[in-house]
Amino acid sequence: MKGIQQLSPLLEKVQKPIHIKEFSGKRVAVDGHGWLLAGAIPHASELARGVEKKDYVTFFIGLITMLRLNNVTPVVVFNGQTLPMKQHMEDVKTKQRKALIERGDKLYEEGKLTNAKKCYERAFFVTQTMVAKIIRELDRLKVQHVVAPYESEPQLAYMLMEKQVDAVISDKTEVLAYGASKVVRGMDRNGHGQFVDQCRLLRLMGLNAYQFIHLCILSGSDAISALPGVAFKTALGMVRRHRTIDGLLAAVQKKYQKRIADNYTKRFKRINDAHMYQFVYNMNLNVYRRMYAVPNGITIQDPGKTPDYLDIPMLRTNNAIVIDPLDVIRDENKENFWPWDAVVYDASGQYQKVSKGLGYTTIHKIEPKSSARSIPLEFKKYTPESKRKSSFINTNKTKSRRL
């Protein structure tokens, strides 16, 4: 989020130097895309021109090794699908990247290597192929990893809130907006970084966790621009005066033109819903679920439907099922279950697995798992003939993995 960049002066007041050894014996969640980007961007020029480079893999595994040498257990989290509300922006970025690469290629042919490199770096993004290479290495080293259903920031925050990890390593301040309370930023290869306690940050600003989300949205983000004349300090003052989202948006309606405010209010609520009800992966139950349960009688602007395994096969590495009372398992997703399975809530609110024979007949409670693990998988395209088979097979016997 663009607005969160303005938190830097405040973060400097609350963060403190830390070495990763202070988390010895603990589990930490790592922003995998952040480390991958840091290792690959110096080689953006070569990667953009199709030159095979493994330096970013070496960089990434070096950081993992550093954590393990300090007796810290890493759990690496990668981005999943693009949120529906951000798909249009992603399409625009894709066109911009294509234009930059074409310009970079032209400059490279003309021998203007410095300018070409700048174009390639601006166009660079992490591909699924790059993630797949890292995952293979993590499997080899038996390092646990998770592919978030959508964005990695809510996944990182959720794992911390559920006490599945003890801290988060990420340079993205967005994780704070999603509720991550213990974040290590700017960590170097030697394990030195800056520790941010979200509680201290909220006390400094005089906000609660929900108001902090509202501040981040109101300040402007990659999904919504700030209103004209609303700088960070202005946004902070408005959020302090109005402790609820309805009060805040009522003030926006009063202060700005109704035509602008009506449209802004709809987008604001939609982004707020994305913070509250985005899909995440529960490592203990091995299921996809929403970050927070949606209260009865509340209609949300859907921040993402049931995770679609067909778009990103790597999501299957989680080997998860889906729990969502708002969206009963759709027929087109049934091939993702083992076989013909659905998940519902019983009267007590517990998760149940329902196997379909001639109607829903067999009901089994889902037993929580001690931890999630990645299974070497080979993905097969679903066909009606495979209805009594799993949509993926274990390939431990062949000791190979294809993503």
C-alpha positions, -999 to 999 in steps of 0.1 A, spaced: 0 0 0 14 34 -10 0 51 21 19 29 45 52 41 31 45 73 50 47 52 82 85 52 80 91 81 104 68 65 130 84 31 125 118 45 133 105 56 167 92 22 177 115 -3 160 147 -16 177 177 -35 164 175 -72 167 195 -103 157 176 -134 145 193 -155 173 168 -139 197 142 -162 181 164 -193 187 141 -223 192 112 -205 176 93 -206 143 92 -176 120 72 -170 88 92 -156 59 80 -135 30 93 -158 2 86 -133 -26 105 -106 -8 136 -127 -5 132 -140 -40 129 -105 -54 159 -93 -34 181 -121 -48 168 -118 -84 166 -81 -91 204 -77 -95 201 -102 -124 170 -87 -139 187 -80 -172 199 -115 -177 166 -131 -166 145 -108 -188 166 -120 -218 161 -156 -210 196 -162 -196 196 -190 -170 207 -177 -136 207 -195 -103 222 -167 -82 188 -159 -67 183 -195 -56 218 -194 -39 209 -161 -22 175 -175 -10 189 -207 4 218 -188 20 193 -169 41 174 -201 50 207 -217 61 215 -186 82 181 -190 100 187 -227 107 222 -221 119 207 -198 145 183 -226 155 153 -208 139 127 -228 120 116 -210 89 81 -214 72 83 -198 38 52 -181 24 47 -174 -13 20 -153 -31 -9 -171 -47 -35 -157 -71 -43 -121 -78 -72 -107 -59 -102 -102 -82 -104 -65 -72 -67 -60 -83 -69 -80 -116 -75 -49 -137 -44 -32 -121 -24 -64 -127 -34 -64 -164 -22 -28 -167 11 -36 -150 15 -66 -174 12 -43 -204 36 -18 -189 61 -46 -182 59 -58 -218 65 -23 -231 95 -19 -208 110 -52 -218 106 -43 -255 123 -10 -249 150 -27 -229 157 -52 -257 160 -23 -282 184 -4 -259 204 -36 -253 208 -41 -291 219 -5 -294 246 -11 -268 230 11 -242 234 -14 -214 229 9 -184 196 22 -197 185 -13 -208 192 -26 -173 170 1 -158 141 -9 -181 146 -46 -172 146 -38 -135 114 -18 -137 98 -46 -156 110 -74 -134 85 -96 -115 87 -130 -98 74 -158 -120 59 -191 -110 89 -208 -126 112 -190 -102 90 -199 -72 90 -235 -84 128 -236 -84 129 -223 -48 102 -248 -37 123 -277 -51 153 -266 -30 131 -261 1 118 -297 -4 153 -310 -7 162 -293 25 129 -303 42 119 -267 48 82 -261 53 65 -237 28 30 -225 21 15 -209 -10 -10 -183 1 -45 -185 -16 -41 -149 -27 -17 -124 -11 11 -133 12 6 -104 37 -26 -117 52 -13 -152 53 18 -141 72 -3 -121 97 -28 -150 101 -1 -175 109 12 -152 136 -23 -145 150 -30 -182 152 3 -188 170 15 -211 142 47 -189 141 64 -166 166 73 -137 143 72 -126 107 102 -116 85 90 -92 58 100 -57 45 63 -51 35 46 -28 60 13 -42 47 17 -71 71 12 -46 100 -21 -35 84 -33 -71 83 -25 -75 120 10 -89 123 22 -79 158 59 -90 156 77 -81 124 114 -82 115 122 -57 88 154 -51 67 171 -83 78 205 -88 62 225 -120 54 240 -120 89 207 -120 106 206 -83 117 173 -64 113 148 -41 129 120 -54 151 86 -37 150 61 -43 177 27 -34 163 12 -27 198 39 0 204 31 15 170 -7 17 177 -1 33 211 21 59 195 -6 68 169 -35 64 194 -54 39 172 -68 5 176 -62 -23 151 -93 -16 131 -86 21 129 -51 13 117 -66 -6 87 -88 24 80 -58 47 81 -39 26 56 -68 26 32 -76 63 36 -40 73 30 -41 56 -4 -30 22 -16 -24 2 -48 -62 -5 -49 -75 30 -41 -61 64 -44 -62 89 -15 -89 116 -18 -78 150 -30 -61 169 -2 -60 139 22 -24 136 32 -12 111 58 -16 135 87 -51 145 76 -61 109 73 -47 101 108 -67 130 123 -99 118 106 -94 82 118 -87 94 154 -120 114 155 -141 86 140 -136 52 157 -159 32 134 -159 27 96 -195 41 94 -185 73 112 -154 77 91 -173 73 58 -201 96 70 -174 123 75 -161 116 40 -196 119 26 -200 153 44 -167 167 34 -164 157 -2 -187 159 -32 -214 133 -31 -206 119 -65 -170 113 -55 -178 102 -20 -204 76 -30 -180 58 -53 -152 61 -28 -173 46 0 -181 15 -21 -144 10 -29 -133 17 7 -157 -10 21 -146 -35 -6 -109 -30 4 -117 -32 41 -135 -65 34 -104 -78 17 -84 -70 49 -109 -88 71 -123 -117 50 -96 -126 25 -89 -164 22 -59 -178 41 -45 -212 47 -47 -228 81 -17 -251 86 -30 -270 115 -64 -279 100 -50 -281 65 -79 -260 51 -85 -227 33 -107 -204 52 -114 -167 56 -92 -147 78 -121 -138 101 -155 -154 103 -181 -132 85 -207 -121 111 -243 -131 105 -264 -106 85 -233 -89 70 -229 -88 33 -193 -84 21 -179 -73 -12 -162 -106 -20 -125 -101 -18 -119 -135 -35 -139 -166 -41 -129 -201 -31 -92 -206 -41 -92 -219 -76 -66 -246 -79 -69 -247 -117 -54 -212 -121 -23 -218 -100 -14 -255 -96 12 -247 -70 -17 -241 -46 -21 -279 -45 13 -281 -27 -7 -272 4 -29 -303 -1 -57 -283 15 -95 -284 13 -118 -254 15 -141 -242 43 -164 -213 35 -199 -211 48 -206 -182 23 -197 -203 -7 -208 -239 -6 -184 -260 -27 -191 -253 -63 -196 -282 -88 -168 -270 -109 -144 -273 -80 -154 -309 -70 -124 -324 -88 -101 -308 -63 -114 -330 -34 -108 -366 -26 -130 -377 -43 -164 -358 -45 -159 -342 -11 -174 -310 3 -170 -293 36 -198 -279 57 -204 -266 93 -224 -287 117 -247 -273 143 -219 -268 168 -198 -249 142 -173 -277 138 -158 -285 104 -171 -317 88 -161 -335 57 -190 -349 36 -184 -377 11 -209 -379 -17 -221 -412 -29 -258 -413 -39 -263 -380 -21 -244 -368 10 -242 -400 31 -209 -403 49 -198 -375 74 -164 -374 90 -150 -348 114 -118 -332 101 -90 -341 125 -65 -312 130 -30 -319 118 1 -310 138 16 -292 109 13 -287 72 38 -302 48 44 -301 12 39 -333 -7 58 -340 -39 30 -338 -65 25 -344 -102 -5 -325 -115 -29 -340 -139 -57 -324 -158 -91 -335 -145 -113 -356 -168 -146 -373 -161 -129 -407 -165 -107 -399 -134 -137 -393 -111 -127 -421 -87 -91 -410 -86 -74 -381 -69 -66 -351 -91 -30 -354 -81 -7 -383 -73 21 -388 -49 54 -392 -66 76 -401 -37 85 -433 -55 100 -415 -84 116 -389 -62 106 -362 -86 84 -331 -86 68 -312 -113 51 -279 -108 
